[in-house]
Amino acid sequence: MAVQNISSSNNMLIQATESNLESNSVINSSDFLELLMIQYQNQDPLEPISDTESLAQMAEFSSLDMIEKMMASQSTTQMYSLLGKDITYTVEDVATGQETLNQGSVESVVTQNGKTQLKVNDDYIDLTQIYQVNTSASINSAGENSESEGVSS
């Protein structure tokens, strides 16, 4: 009977991992910690996880956490480098689901509810919404782009 419980908990672990990979294909530190806790809770009491394996998993967790923090810092630095720049960005209409392109100058970098975004006009946008970064002289009087500094996707 105990073997069946261990087998079913291993199935839960596999299903949790598969569902995470299907939903966003990247495991973050909280997902890793959750999987680690499931593994500890459902380990075979006759053959517990070795100290070496446990330390290796904790080192992996620390590395993953550090990488996440570095990526967040890099993203924030990238946002601050866009202050004052003219950009073209996409905005999705909630009612229709259709995306439109807007232009404006990045006014500020705002962090709300743990999420950092750019404020352009009255829109709050992510880096992924930026279609084009323009030089200050790239938008002529007709509102058309004549030059661009780079494109971000």
N, C-alpha and C positions, 0 to 999 in steps of 0.2 A: 504494500500500500504506500509506503514512503517513497518508493521508486516512482510510482505513478505521479505523486505530487511534485517531485523534482522534475519529471518529464513535462508536466503541464506548466510549471513555472518557466522552464526553458522555452516552451512554445510561446508563452506570454512575452518573454524577452525578445524572441525572434519577431513576433508580430508587432511589438512596439517599435523595434528597429526598422522593420520594413515599412510601416505606416509613416514613420518620420522621413525615411528616404524618399517615399513617394510624394509626400507633401511639400518638402522644400529642398531635398537632395543635399543639404549641408547640415551636419550635426554641430550644434553649438555646445557651450560648456554646461548649460543647464540640462540639455538632453543627455550629455555624457554622464553627468552626475546622477541623473535619474536612472539610467541604465545600470550604473555601478551599484546604486542602492538596491535595485531589483536583484542584481546578481548576489549581493551579500545576504539579502533577506531569504533568498531561495537556494542558497548553497547546500550541498550535501554535508550534514554534520559529521559524517564519518570520513569525508575527504574535503576539509575546508580549503579555501583559497590560500596558497602559500604566501609567506611574507614577501618573498621576492616578487611574485606576481602582483600583489597588492601595492607594493612600492612603485612598480613599473606603471600601474594604472594611475596612481596618484600623480606621478611625474608627467604622464600624458595629459592628465586633466590640467595640471599647472601650465603646461606648454600651450594647450588649446586656449586657456583663459588669457594667457599673455598675448597670443596672436590676435584674439578678438579685441583686446584693448588697443593693440597697435593699429589694427585696421580702423577702429573707431576714431582714434587720434588722427590717422592719416586722412580720413574722410573729413573730419572737422577742419584740419589744416587746409585741405583742398577748398572747402567752402569759404574760409576766411580769405583765401587768395582771390576769390571771385568778387569780393566787396568792391562796389563802384563800377564793375564791368557791365556792359550791355550784353544781355543774353536773349536767346530765343528758346522758349521752353514749351512743353506740352501740358495742357490742362484737360482733364476729362470732365465732360458735362455729366453730372450725376443722373440727371433725368433721362438723357438719351444714350449715355455710355459712349458718346462720340468724343474723340480727341481733337482739340484745336491748338494751333500755335499762337503764342502770345510773345510779345517782346517787352523788355524793360530793363532797368538798371537794378542790380542787386543792392538793396538798401541796408540789409542787416542779416546777421546770422542769429537765429533764435532757437533756443532749446526749450521745448515744452513737453512735459510728461516723459522725459528721458529720450526724446527724439529731436535731433538737430536738423533744422531746415533753413533754407534761404527765404528771405522775405523780398518779393519782387512785386511792385504795385501793391495790390491787396491780396496776393496769392502767397501761400507758403508751399515751397516746393522742395523735393529731394534732388540729389545729384542725378538720379536716374531719369528725371524729367527734362534735363537740359538737352536741347537739340543742337544748339550752336552757341559758342562764346564769340562775341564780336569785339573788334577794337572800337574805341570810342568814336572814330570817324567812319565806321563801317555802315551806319544807318544814315542814308541820305534823307533829304527833306521829304521825299515821297514815301519814306518808311521802308524802302527796299534795301536789302543788304548788298553792299558793293565789295566788301572784303570780309574775311573772317580769320580769327586767330586760331581756331581749332574746333573740332566737333567732338562732343562727348556723347557716348551712348550708354 
